[in-house]
Amino acid sequence: MNDSTTLEDISPYLVLGQADDGGQPIVETARALHDLIVTFPPHGHYSVRTVEDECGPAIHCAFERKIDADRLAAAVGAIEVARYESYRSERAFFLDEKVSRIIRRALERRRNAGN
């Protein structure tokens, strides 16, 4: 990546998990999402990062390829939302205990399928 290349240039498809302050620590959930993405495995570059935005803590999963964003969005039940200007698509889901269980179960299934 050169100095003028941005994350949005490489990863134009965003799947965003919005958390509340009372839930599971967001870093643990971000790690679980990363581990789930790796099990697909992704066809292109991706980034998972935690952010604090105007709505509170969030996890941004940005993908170079739409198919990778589609896989994660399907796994966590993300829906299309109004997007940031720099992304081609944005889908979001709320990080609650139900979604945390879905992520853990999907991760367990994928890991068990690999054995």
Disulfide bonds with the S-S distance in Angstrom:
none
